[in-house]
Every structure is written in C-alpha cells, then in structure tokens.
Amino acid sequence: MRGEGSLVPSVAFMTARGKLLGVAVGVAGALSLLSVADAKGFRRYLSLRQDVSALQQRNAALDAQNEALRQEIAALRKDPAALERAVREELGYVKPGELVFHLESP
C-alpha cells in the first residue's frame, strides 16, 4: 500500500519532464546547427579545417627535417672525417699549407 508520503513520481510529471528535456536538447541542437550552418560559420569551419590540414603537413615535414638533423648530428659525433668534411664545406676551413682555388664560370 502506498500512502500519501510516497516518492513515486506521477506519470504526468514524468511526461512534462521528458518534454522539457526534449525542448532543451532541441534548442541546444538548433543553436549548434545555426553556429555552423550560417554562411560565415560554415566558411570559417572550412577555413579552419584547411588550416589544420596545412599545419599537420608542416608538422610532418618539420618532424622529418628534425630526424635528418638528428642523424647528421650522430654521424658528426661518431665520424671525425665527416666532421672535418662538414667544417670545410660549411665554414670554409683549410689546413695549413693547403691552397684553395675558387673558379668562377664566365
């Protein structure tokens, strides 16, 4: 037996609560759709998507460049001949007594 102090909600209350929840979800969905679907919002979305794609490609290229530089550093640390070659090519160093000829094309 249920007395007057029963905590069981009535069917009418549950239906009203469900309707209110449905309206709230519908309004939130409509606002979300409007923010993306209007002309400016959709164009901005597409623009940002392209920006993200371009930045991801740039990130991948920089990662590859970093890896190549890490390998070059490791090679220079291990091989004295590679270090000497790099110093000569990039800094223009020569050993005492060596002659350097710079030839220019006509």
Phi and psi restraints in degrees (range 20) as a CNS / XPLOR table:
assign (resid 1 and name C) (resid 2 and name N)
       (resid 2 and name CA) (resid 2 and name C) 1.0 -108.1 20.0 2
assign (resid 2 and name N) (resid 2 and name CA)
       (resid 2 and name C) (resid 3 and name N) 1.0 133.5 20.0 2
assign (resid 2 and name C) (resid 3 and name N)
       (resid 3 and name CA) (resid 3 and name C) 1.0 -96.7 20.0 2
assign (resid 3 and name N) (resid 3 and name CA)
       (resid 3 and name C) (resid 4 and name N) 1.0 -172.1 20.0 2
assign (resid 3 and name C) (resid 4 and name N)
       (resid 4 and name CA) (resid 4 and name C) 1.0 -70.7 20.0 2
assign (resid 4 and name N) (resid 4 and name CA)
       (resid 4 and name C) (resid 5 and name N) 1.0 -20.6 20.0 2
assign (resid 4 and name C) (resid 5 and name N)
       (resid 5 and name CA) (resid 5 and name C) 1.0 -86.9 20.0 2
assign (resid 5 and name N) (resid 5 and name CA)
       (resid 5 and name C) (resid 6 and name N) 1.0 15.1 20.0 2
assign (resid 5 and name C) (resid 6 and name N)
       (resid 6 and name CA) (resid 6 and name C) 1.0 -66.0 20.0 2
assign (resid 6 and name N) (resid 6 and name CA)
       (resid 6 and name C) (resid 7 and name N) 1.0 142.2 20.0 2
assign (resid 6 and name C) (resid 7 and name N)
       (resid 7 and name CA) (resid 7 and name C) 1.0 -101.1 20.0 2
assign (resid 7 and name N) (resid 7 and name CA)
       (resid 7 and name C) (resid 8 and name N) 1.0 14.6 20.0 2
assign (resid 7 and name C) (resid 8 and name N)
       (resid 8 and name CA) (resid 8 and name C) 1.0 -80.8 20.0 2
assign (resid 8 and name N) (resid 8 and name CA)
       (resid 8 and name C) (resid 9 and name N) 1.0 120.7 20.0 2
assign (resid 8 and name C) (resid 9 and name N)
       (resid 9 and name CA) (resid 9 and name C) 1.0 -70.8 20.0 2
assign (resid 9 and name N) (resid 9 and name CA)
       (resid 9 and name C) (resid 10 and name N) 1.0 150.7 20.0 2
assign (resid 9 and name C) (resid 10 and name N)
       (resid 10 and name CA) (resid 10 and name C) 1.0 -76.2 20.0 2
assign (resid 10 and name N) (resid 10 and name CA)
       (resid 10 and name C) (resid 11 and name N) 1.0 159.7 20.0 2
assign (resid 10 and name C) (resid 11 and name N)
       (resid 11 and name CA) (resid 11 and name C) 1.0 -63.2 20.0 2
assign (resid 11 and name N) (resid 11 and name CA)
       (resid 11 and name C) (resid 12 and name N) 1.0 -37.9 20.0 2
assign (resid 11 and name C) (resid 12 and name N)
       (resid 12 and name CA) (resid 12 and name C) 1.0 -63.8 20.0 2
assign (resid 12 and name N) (resid 12 and name CA)
       (resid 12 and name C) (resid 13 and name N) 1.0 -40.8 20.0 2
assign (resid 12 and name C) (resid 13 and name N)
       (resid 13 and name CA) (resid 13 and name C) 1.0 -66.0 20.0 2
assign (resid 13 and name N) (resid 13 and name CA)
       (resid 13 and name C) (resid 14 and name N) 1.0 -42.3 20.0 2
assign (resid 13 and name C) (resid 14 and name N)
       (resid 14 and name CA) (resid 14 and name C) 1.0 -64.6 20.0 2
assign (resid 14 and name N) (resid 14 and name CA)
       (resid 14 and name C) (resid 15 and name N) 1.0 -37.3 20.0 2
assign (resid 14 and name C) (resid 15 and name N)
       (resid 15 and name CA) (resid 15 and name C) 1.0 -67.7 20.0 2
assign (resid 15 and name N) (resid 15 and name CA)
       (resid 15 and name C) (resid 16 and name N) 1.0 -43.1 20.0 2
assign (resid 15 and name C) (resid 16 and name N)
       (resid 16 and name CA) (resid 16 and name C) 1.0 -64.2 20.0 2
assign (resid 16 and name N) (resid 16 and name CA)
       (resid 16 and name C) (resid 17 and name N) 1.0 -40.3 20.0 2
assign (resid 16 and name C) (resid 17 and name N)
       (resid 17 and name CA) (resid 17 and name C) 1.0 -64.8 20.0 2
assign (resid 17 and name N) (resid 17 and name CA)
       (resid 17 and name C) (resid 18 and name N) 1.0 -40.8 20.0 2
assign (resid 17 and name C) (resid 18 and name N)
       (resid 18 and name CA) (resid 18 and name C) 1.0 -64.9 20.0 2
assign (resid 18 and name N) (resid 18 and name CA)
       (resid 18 and name C) (resid 19 and name N) 1.0 -39.6 20.0 2
assign (resid 18 and name C) (resid 19 and name N)
       (resid 19 and name CA) (resid 19 and name C) 1.0 -64.5 20.0 2
assign (resid 19 and name N) (resid 19 and name CA)
       (resid 19 and name C) (resid 20 and name N) 1.0 -43.4 20.0 2
assign (resid 19 and name C) (resid 20 and name N)
       (resid 20 and name CA) (resid 20 and name C) 1.0 -62.4 20.0 2
assign (resid 20 and name N) (resid 20 and name CA)
       (resid 20 and name C) (resid 21 and name N) 1.0 -42.6 20.0 2
assign (resid 20 and name C) (resid 21 and name N)
       (resid 21 and name CA) (resid 21 and name C) 1.0 -63.6 20.0 2
assign (resid 21 and name N) (resid 21 and name CA)
       (resid 21 and name C) (resid 22 and name N) 1.0 -41.2 20.0 2
assign (resid 21 and name C) (resid 22 and name N)
       (resid 22 and name CA) (resid 22 and name C) 1.0 -62.9 20.0 2
assign (resid 22 and name N) (resid 22 and name CA)
       (resid 22 and name C) (resid 23 and name N) 1.0 -41.8 20.0 2
assign (resid 22 and name C) (resid 23 and name N)
       (resid 23 and name CA) (resid 23 and name C) 1.0 -65.1 20.0 2
assign (resid 23 and name N) (resid 23 and name CA)
       (resid 23 and name C) (resid 24 and name N) 1.0 -43.1 20.0 2
assign (resid 23 and name C) (resid 24 and name N)
       (resid 24 and name CA) (resid 24 and name C) 1.0 -62.6 20.0 2
assign (resid 24 and name N) (resid 24 and name CA)
       (resid 24 and name C) (resid 25 and name N) 1.0 -43.6 20.0 2
assign (resid 24 and name C) (resid 25 and name N)
       (resid 25 and name CA) (resid 25 and name C) 1.0 -65.3 20.0 2
assign (resid 25 and name N) (resid 25 and name CA)
       (resid 25 and name C) (resid 26 and name N) 1.0 -40.6 20.0 2
assign (resid 25 and name C) (resid 26 and name N)
       (resid 26 and name CA) (resid 26 and name C) 1.0 -63.0 20.0 2
assign (resid 26 and name N) (resid 26 and name CA)
       (resid 26 and name C) (resid 27 and name N) 1.0 -43.6 20.0 2
assign (resid 26 and name C) (resid 27 and name N)
       (resid 27 and name CA) (resid 27 and name C) 1.0 -64.9 20.0 2
assign (resid 27 and name N) (resid 27 and name CA)
       (resid 27 and name C) (resid 28 and name N) 1.0 -44.4 20.0 2
assign (resid 27 and name C) (resid 28 and name N)
       (resid 28 and name CA) (resid 28 and name C) 1.0 -61.9 20.0 2
assign (resid 28 and name N) (resid 28 and name CA)
       (resid 28 and name C) (resid 29 and name N) 1.0 -41.4 20.0 2
assign (resid 28 and name C) (resid 29 and name N)
       (resid 29 and name CA) (resid 29 and name C) 1.0 -65.2 20.0 2
assign (resid 29 and name N) (resid 29 and name CA)
       (resid 29 and name C) (resid 30 and name N) 1.0 -41.6 20.0 2
assign (resid 29 and name C) (resid 30 and name N)
       (resid 30 and name CA) (resid 30 and name C) 1.0 -64.4 20.0 2
assign (resid 30 and name N) (resid 30 and name CA)
       (resid 30 and name C) (resid 31 and name N) 1.0 -42.2 20.0 2
assign (resid 30 and name C) (resid 31 and name N)
       (resid 31 and name CA) (resid 31 and name C) 1.0 -64.8 20.0 2
assign (resid 31 and name N) (resid 31 and name CA)
       (resid 31 and name C) (resid 32 and name N) 1.0 -40.4 20.0 2
assign (resid 31 and name C) (resid 32 and name N)
       (resid 32 and name CA) (resid 32 and name C) 1.0 -63.0 20.0 2
assign (resid 32 and name N) (resid 32 and name CA)
       (resid 32 and name C) (resid 33 and name N) 1.0 -43.4 20.0 2
assign (resid 32 and name C) (resid 33 and name N)
       (resid 33 and name CA) (resid 33 and name C) 1.0 -64.6 20.0 2
assign (resid 33 and name N) (resid 33 and name CA)
       (resid 33 and name C) (resid 34 and name N) 1.0 -41.7 20.0 2
assign (resid 33 and name C) (resid 34 and name N)
       (resid 34 and name CA) (resid 34 and name C) 1.0 -64.5 20.0 2
assign (resid 34 and name N) (resid 34 and name CA)
       (resid 34 and name C) (resid 35 and name N) 1.0 -37.2 20.0 2
assign (resid 34 and name C) (resid 35 and name N)
       (resid 35 and name CA) (resid 35 and name C) 1.0 -66.8 20.0 2
assign (resid 35 and name N) (resid 35 and name CA)
       (resid 35 and name C) (resid 36 and name N) 1.0 -27.7 20.0 2
assign (resid 35 and name C) (resid 36 and name N)
       (resid 36 and name CA) (resid 36 and name C) 1.0 -97.3 20.0 2
assign (resid 36 and name N) (resid 36 and name CA)
       (resid 36 and name C) (resid 37 and name N) 1.0 -34.0 20.0 2
assign (resid 36 and name C) (resid 37 and name N)
       (resid 37 and name CA) (resid 37 and name C) 1.0 -82.1 20.0 2
assign (resid 37 and name N) (resid 37 and name CA)
       (resid 37 and name C) (resid 38 and name N) 1.0 -22.2 20.0 2
assign (resid 37 and name C) (resid 38 and name N)
       (resid 38 and name CA) (resid 38 and name C) 1.0 -67.5 20.0 2
assign (resid 38 and name N) (resid 38 and name CA)
       (resid 38 and name C) (resid 39 and name N) 1.0 162.3 20.0 2
assign (resid 38 and name C) (resid 39 and name N)
       (resid 39 and name CA) (resid 39 and name C) 1.0 -56.6 20.0 2
assign (resid 39 and name N) (resid 39 and name CA)
       (resid 39 and name C) (resid 40 and name N) 1.0 -46.4 20.0 2
assign (resid 39 and name C) (resid 40 and name N)
       (resid 40 and name CA) (resid 40 and name C) 1.0 -68.4 20.0 2
assign (resid 40 and name N) (resid 40 and name CA)
       (resid 40 and name C) (resid 41 and name N) 1.0 -42.5 20.0 2
assign (resid 40 and name C) (resid 41 and name N)
       (resid 41 and name CA) (resid 41 and name C) 1.0 -64.0 20.0 2
assign (resid 41 and name N) (resid 41 and name CA)
       (resid 41 and name C) (resid 42 and name N) 1.0 -42.5 20.0 2
assign (resid 41 and name C) (resid 42 and name N)
       (resid 42 and name CA) (resid 42 and name C) 1.0 -69.4 20.0 2
assign (resid 42 and name N) (resid 42 and name CA)
       (resid 42 and name C) (resid 43 and name N) 1.0 -41.3 20.0 2
assign (resid 42 and name C) (resid 43 and name N)
       (resid 43 and name CA) (resid 43 and name C) 1.0 -63.3 20.0 2
assign (resid 43 and name N) (resid 43 and name CA)
       (resid 43 and name C) (resid 44 and name N) 1.0 -40.4 20.0 2
assign (resid 43 and name C) (resid 44 and name N)
       (resid 44 and name CA) (resid 44 and name C) 1.0 -64.2 20.0 2
assign (resid 44 and name N) (resid 44 and name CA)
       (resid 44 and name C) (resid 45 and name N) 1.0 -40.9 20.0 2
assign (resid 44 and name C) (resid 45 and name N)
       (resid 45 and name CA) (resid 45 and name C) 1.0 -59.3 20.0 2
assign (resid 45 and name N) (resid 45 and name CA)
       (resid 45 and name C) (resid 46 and name N) 1.0 -46.9 20.0 2
assign (resid 45 and name C) (resid 46 and name N)
       (resid 46 and name CA) (resid 46 and name C) 1.0 -63.8 20.0 2
assign (resid 46 and name N) (resid 46 and name CA)
       (resid 46 and name C) (resid 47 and name N) 1.0 -40.7 20.0 2
assign (resid 46 and name C) (resid 47 and name N)
       (resid 47 and name CA) (resid 47 and name C) 1.0 -63.1 20.0 2
assign (resid 47 and name N) (resid 47 and name CA)
       (resid 47 and name C) (resid 48 and name N) 1.0 -44.3 20.0 2
assign (resid 47 and name C) (resid 48 and name N)
       (resid 48 and name CA) (resid 48 and name C) 1.0 -65.7 20.0 2
assign (resid 48 and name N) (resid 48 and name CA)
       (resid 48 and name C) (resid 49 and name N) 1.0 -36.2 20.0 2
assign (resid 48 and name C) (resid 49 and name N)
       (resid 49 and name CA) (resid 49 and name C) 1.0 -63.6 20.0 2
assign (resid 49 and name N) (resid 49 and name CA)
       (resid 49 and name C) (resid 50 and name N) 1.0 -41.2 20.0 2
assign (resid 49 and name C) (resid 50 and name N)
       (resid 50 and name CA) (resid 50 and name C) 1.0 -65.9 20.0 2
assign (resid 50 and name N) (resid 50 and name CA)
       (resid 50 and name C) (resid 51 and name N) 1.0 -39.9 20.0 2
assign (resid 50 and name C) (resid 51 and name N)
       (resid 51 and name CA) (resid 51 and name C) 1.0 -61.3 20.0 2
assign (resid 51 and name N) (resid 51 and name CA)
       (resid 51 and name C) (resid 52 and name N) 1.0 -43.6 20.0 2
assign (resid 51 and name C) (resid 52 and name N)
       (resid 52 and name CA) (resid 52 and name C) 1.0 -62.1 20.0 2
assign (resid 52 and name N) (resid 52 and name CA)
       (resid 52 and name C) (resid 53 and name N) 1.0 -43.4 20.0 2
assign (resid 52 and name C) (resid 53 and name N)
       (resid 53 and name CA) (resid 53 and name C) 1.0 -62.4 20.0 2
assign (resid 53 and name N) (resid 53 and name CA)
       (resid 53 and name C) (resid 54 and name N) 1.0 -44.8 20.0 2
assign (resid 53 and name C) (resid 54 and name N)
       (resid 54 and name CA) (resid 54 and name C) 1.0 -64.0 20.0 2
assign (resid 54 and name N) (resid 54 and name CA)
       (resid 54 and name C) (resid 55 and name N) 1.0 -40.7 20.0 2
assign (resid 54 and name C) (resid 55 and name N)
       (resid 55 and name CA) (resid 55 and name C) 1.0 -68.0 20.0 2
assign (resid 55 and name N) (resid 55 and name CA)
       (resid 55 and name C) (resid 56 and name N) 1.0 -35.2 20.0 2
assign (resid 55 and name C) (resid 56 and name N)
       (resid 56 and name CA) (resid 56 and name C) 1.0 -66.1 20.0 2
assign (resid 56 and name N) (resid 56 and name CA)
       (resid 56 and name C) (resid 57 and name N) 1.0 -39.8 20.0 2
assign (resid 56 and name C) (resid 57 and name N)
       (resid 57 and name CA) (resid 57 and name C) 1.0 -65.3 20.0 2
assign (resid 57 and name N) (resid 57 and name CA)
       (resid 57 and name C) (resid 58 and name N) 1.0 -42.6 20.0 2
assign (resid 57 and name C) (resid 58 and name N)
       (resid 58 and name CA) (resid 58 and name C) 1.0 -63.4 20.0 2
assign (resid 58 and name N) (resid 58 and name CA)
       (resid 58 and name C) (resid 59 and name N) 1.0 -40.6 20.0 2
assign (resid 58 and name C) (resid 59 and name N)
       (resid 59 and name CA) (resid 59 and name C) 1.0 -59.8 20.0 2
assign (resid 59 and name N) (resid 59 and name CA)
       (resid 59 and name C) (resid 60 and name N) 1.0 -44.5 20.0 2
assign (resid 59 and name C) (resid 60 and name N)
       (resid 60 and name CA) (resid 60 and name C) 1.0 -63.3 20.0 2
assign (resid 60 and name N) (resid 60 and name CA)
       (resid 60 and name C) (resid 61 and name N) 1.0 -41.4 20.0 2
assign (resid 60 and name C) (resid 61 and name N)
       (resid 61 and name CA) (resid 61 and name C) 1.0 -65.0 20.0 2
assign (resid 61 and name N) (resid 61 and name CA)
       (resid 61 and name C) (resid 62 and name N) 1.0 -41.4 20.0 2
assign (resid 61 and name C) (resid 62 and name N)
       (resid 62 and name CA) (resid 62 and name C) 1.0 -67.8 20.0 2
assign (resid 62 and name N) (resid 62 and name CA)
       (resid 62 and name C) (resid 63 and name N) 1.0 -36.3 20.0 2
assign (resid 62 and name C) (resid 63 and name N)
       (resid 63 and name CA) (resid 63 and name C) 1.0 -62.0 20.0 2
assign (resid 63 and name N) (resid 63 and name CA)
       (resid 63 and name C) (resid 64 and name N) 1.0 -42.5 20.0 2
assign (resid 63 and name C) (resid 64 and name N)
       (resid 64 and name CA) (resid 64 and name C) 1.0 -64.9 20.0 2
assign (resid 64 and name N) (resid 64 and name CA)
       (resid 64 and name C) (resid 65 and name N) 1.0 -40.9 20.0 2
assign (resid 64 and name C) (resid 65 and name N)
       (resid 65 and name CA) (resid 65 and name C) 1.0 -65.0 20.0 2
assign (resid 65 and name N) (resid 65 and name CA)
       (resid 65 and name C) (resid 66 and name N) 1.0 -41.3 20.0 2
assign (resid 65 and name C) (resid 66 and name N)
       (resid 66 and name CA) (resid 66 and name C) 1.0 -61.5 20.0 2
assign (resid 66 and name N) (resid 66 and name CA)
       (resid 66 and name C) (resid 67 and name N) 1.0 -41.7 20.0 2
assign (resid 66 and name C) (resid 67 and name N)
       (resid 67 and name CA) (resid 67 and name C) 1.0 -64.2 20.0 2
assign (resid 67 and name N) (resid 67 and name CA)
       (resid 67 and name C) (resid 68 and name N) 1.0 -41.2 20.0 2
assign (resid 67 and name C) (resid 68 and name N)
       (resid 68 and name CA) (resid 68 and name C) 1.0 -63.0 20.0 2
assign (resid 68 and name N) (resid 68 and name CA)
       (resid 68 and name C) (resid 69 and name N) 1.0 -40.3 20.0 2
assign (resid 68 and name C) (resid 69 and name N)
       (resid 69 and name CA) (resid 69 and name C) 1.0 -67.7 20.0 2
assign (resid 69 and name N) (resid 69 and name CA)
       (resid 69 and name C) (resid 70 and name N) 1.0 -37.9 20.0 2
assign (resid 69 and name C) (resid 70 and name N)
       (resid 70 and name CA) (resid 70 and name C) 1.0 -61.2 20.0 2
assign (resid 70 and name N) (resid 70 and name CA)
       (resid 70 and name C) (resid 71 and name N) 1.0 -42.5 20.0 2
assign (resid 70 and name C) (resid 71 and name N)
       (resid 71 and name CA) (resid 71 and name C) 1.0 -65.7 20.0 2
assign (resid 71 and name N) (resid 71 and name CA)
       (resid 71 and name C) (resid 72 and name N) 1.0 -39.3 20.0 2
assign (resid 71 and name C) (resid 72 and name N)
       (resid 72 and name CA) (resid 72 and name C) 1.0 -65.0 20.0 2
assign (resid 72 and name N) (resid 72 and name CA)
       (resid 72 and name C) (resid 73 and name N) 1.0 -41.1 20.0 2
assign (resid 72 and name C) (resid 73 and name N)
       (resid 73 and name CA) (resid 73 and name C) 1.0 -62.2 20.0 2
assign (resid 73 and name N) (resid 73 and name CA)
       (resid 73 and name C) (resid 74 and name N) 1.0 -44.5 20.0 2
assign (resid 73 and name C) (resid 74 and name N)
       (resid 74 and name CA) (resid 74 and name C) 1.0 -61.8 20.0 2
assign (resid 74 and name N) (resid 74 and name CA)
       (resid 74 and name C) (resid 75 and name N) 1.0 -41.4 20.0 2
assign (resid 74 and name C) (resid 75 and name N)
       (resid 75 and name CA) (resid 75 and name C) 1.0 -65.3 20.0 2
assign (resid 75 and name N) (resid 75 and name CA)
       (resid 75 and name C) (resid 76 and name N) 1.0 -40.6 20.0 2
assign (resid 75 and name C) (resid 76 and name N)
       (resid 76 and name CA) (resid 76 and name C) 1.0 -67.5 20.0 2
assign (resid 76 and name N) (resid 76 and name CA)
       (resid 76 and name C) (resid 77 and name N) 1.0 -32.5 20.0 2
assign (resid 76 and name C) (resid 77 and name N)
       (resid 77 and name CA) (resid 77 and name C) 1.0 -73.6 20.0 2
assign (resid 77 and name N) (resid 77 and name CA)
       (resid 77 and name C) (resid 78 and name N) 1.0 -31.9 20.0 2
assign (resid 77 and name C) (resid 78 and name N)
       (resid 78 and name CA) (resid 78 and name C) 1.0 -87.1 20.0 2
assign (resid 78 and name N) (resid 78 and name CA)
       (resid 78 and name C) (resid 79 and name N) 1.0 -35.5 20.0 2
assign (resid 78 and name C) (resid 79 and name N)
       (resid 79 and name CA) (resid 79 and name C) 1.0 -115.1 20.0 2
assign (resid 79 and name N) (resid 79 and name CA)
       (resid 79 and name C) (resid 80 and name N) 1.0 108.8 20.0 2
assign (resid 79 and name C) (resid 80 and name N)
       (resid 80 and name CA) (resid 80 and name C) 1.0 -61.7 20.0 2
assign (resid 80 and name N) (resid 80 and name CA)
       (resid 80 and name C) (resid 81 and name N) 1.0 -32.8 20.0 2
assign (resid 80 and name C) (resid 81 and name N)
       (resid 81 and name CA) (resid 81 and name C) 1.0 -67.0 20.0 2
assign (resid 81 and name N) (resid 81 and name CA)
       (resid 81 and name C) (resid 82 and name N) 1.0 -38.1 20.0 2
assign (resid 81 and name C) (resid 82 and name N)
       (resid 82 and name CA) (resid 82 and name C) 1.0 -67.0 20.0 2
assign (resid 82 and name N) (resid 82 and name CA)
       (resid 82 and name C) (resid 83 and name N) 1.0 -38.4 20.0 2
assign (resid 82 and name C) (resid 83 and name N)
       (resid 83 and name CA) (resid 83 and name C) 1.0 -64.2 20.0 2
assign (resid 83 and name N) (resid 83 and name CA)
       (resid 83 and name C) (resid 84 and name N) 1.0 -44.9 20.0 2
assign (resid 83 and name C) (resid 84 and name N)
       (resid 84 and name CA) (resid 84 and name C) 1.0 -62.0 20.0 2
assign (resid 84 and name N) (resid 84 and name CA)
       (resid 84 and name C) (resid 85 and name N) 1.0 -43.7 20.0 2
assign (resid 84 and name C) (resid 85 and name N)
       (resid 85 and name CA) (resid 85 and name C) 1.0 -61.0 20.0 2
assign (resid 85 and name N) (resid 85 and name CA)
       (resid 85 and name C) (resid 86 and name N) 1.0 -41.9 20.0 2
assign (resid 85 and name C) (resid 86 and name N)
       (resid 86 and name CA) (resid 86 and name C) 1.0 -66.4 20.0 2
assign (resid 86 and name N) (resid 86 and name CA)
       (resid 86 and name C) (resid 87 and name N) 1.0 -40.6 20.0 2
assign (resid 86 and name C) (resid 87 and name N)
       (resid 87 and name CA) (resid 87 and name C) 1.0 -65.5 20.0 2
assign (resid 87 and name N) (resid 87 and name CA)
       (resid 87 and name C) (resid 88 and name N) 1.0 -41.2 20.0 2
assign (resid 87 and name C) (resid 88 and name N)
       (resid 88 and name CA) (resid 88 and name C) 1.0 -65.9 20.0 2
assign (resid 88 and name N) (resid 88 and name CA)
       (resid 88 and name C) (resid 89 and name N) 1.0 -45.2 20.0 2
assign (resid 88 and name C) (resid 89 and name N)
       (resid 89 and name CA) (resid 89 and name C) 1.0 -72.1 20.0 2
assign (resid 89 and name N) (resid 89 and name CA)
       (resid 89 and name C) (resid 90 and name N) 1.0 -45.6 20.0 2
assign (resid 89 and name C) (resid 90 and name N)
       (resid 90 and name CA) (resid 90 and name C) 1.0 -85.9 20.0 2
assign (resid 90 and name N) (resid 90 and name CA)
       (resid 90 and name C) (resid 91 and name N) 1.0 -32.1 20.0 2
assign (resid 90 and name C) (resid 91 and name N)
       (resid 91 and name CA) (resid 91 and name C) 1.0 -107.9 20.0 2
assign (resid 91 and name N) (resid 91 and name CA)
       (resid 91 and name C) (resid 92 and name N) 1.0 -9.5 20.0 2
assign (resid 91 and name C) (resid 92 and name N)
       (resid 92 and name CA) (resid 92 and name C) 1.0 74.7 20.0 2
assign (resid 92 and name N) (resid 92 and name CA)
       (resid 92 and name C) (resid 93 and name N) 1.0 23.4 20.0 2
assign (resid 92 and name C) (resid 93 and name N)
       (resid 93 and name CA) (resid 93 and name C) 1.0 -73.1 20.0 2
assign (resid 93 and name N) (resid 93 and name CA)
       (resid 93 and name C) (resid 94 and name N) 1.0 150.4 20.0 2
assign (resid 93 and name C) (resid 94 and name N)
       (resid 94 and name CA) (resid 94 and name C) 1.0 -134.5 20.0 2
assign (resid 94 and name N) (resid 94 and name CA)
       (resid 94 and name C) (resid 95 and name N) 1.0 156.7 20.0 2
assign (resid 94 and name C) (resid 95 and name N)
       (resid 95 and name CA) (resid 95 and name C) 1.0 -81.4 20.0 2
assign (resid 95 and name N) (resid 95 and name CA)
       (resid 95 and name C) (resid 96 and name N) 1.0 153.9 20.0 2
assign (resid 95 and name C) (resid 96 and name N)
       (resid 96 and name CA) (resid 96 and name C) 1.0 -57.6 20.0 2
assign (resid 96 and name N) (resid 96 and name CA)
       (resid 96 and name C) (resid 97 and name N) 1.0 134.6 20.0 2
assign (resid 96 and name C) (resid 97 and name N)
       (resid 97 and name CA) (resid 97 and name C) 1.0 91.0 20.0 2
assign (resid 97 and name N) (resid 97 and name CA)
       (resid 97 and name C) (resid 98 and name N) 1.0 -10.6 20.0 2
assign (resid 97 and name C) (resid 98 and name N)
       (resid 98 and name CA) (resid 98 and name C) 1.0 -82.0 20.0 2
assign (resid 98 and name N) (resid 98 and name CA)
       (resid 98 and name C) (resid 99 and name N) 1.0 147.8 20.0 2
assign (resid 98 and name C) (resid 99 and name N)
       (resid 99 and name CA) (resid 99 and name C) 1.0 -109.1 20.0 2
assign (resid 99 and name N) (resid 99 and name CA)
       (resid 99 and name C) (resid 100 and name N) 1.0 139.1 20.0 2
assign (resid 99 and name C) (resid 100 and name N)
       (resid 100 and name CA) (resid 100 and name C) 1.0 -116.1 20.0 2
assign (resid 100 and name N) (resid 100 and name CA)
       (resid 100 and name C) (resid 101 and name N) 1.0 127.9 20.0 2
assign (resid 100 and name C) (resid 101 and name N)
       (resid 101 and name CA) (resid 101 and name C) 1.0 -110.7 20.0 2
assign (resid 101 and name N) (resid 101 and name CA)
       (resid 101 and name C) (resid 102 and name N) 1.0 124.2 20.0 2
assign (resid 101 and name C) (resid 102 and name N)
       (resid 102 and name CA) (resid 102 and name C) 1.0 -104.5 20.0 2
assign (resid 102 and name N) (resid 102 and name CA)
       (resid 102 and name C) (resid 103 and name N) 1.0 115.3 20.0 2
assign (resid 102 and name C) (resid 103 and name N)
       (resid 103 and name CA) (resid 103 and name C) 1.0 -104.3 20.0 2
assign (resid 103 and name N) (resid 103 and name CA)
       (resid 103 and name C) (resid 104 and name N) 1.0 130.6 20.0 2
assign (resid 103 and name C) (resid 104 and name N)
       (resid 104 and name CA) (resid 104 and name C) 1.0 -108.5 20.0 2
assign (resid 104 and name N) (resid 104 and name CA)
       (resid 104 and name C) (resid 105 and name N) 1.0 139.1 20.0 2
assign (resid 104 and name C) (resid 105 and name N)
       (resid 105 and name CA) (resid 105 and name C) 1.0 -81.0 20.0 2
assign (resid 105 and name N) (resid 105 and name CA)
       (resid 105 and name C) (resid 106 and name N) 1.0 144.5 20.0 2
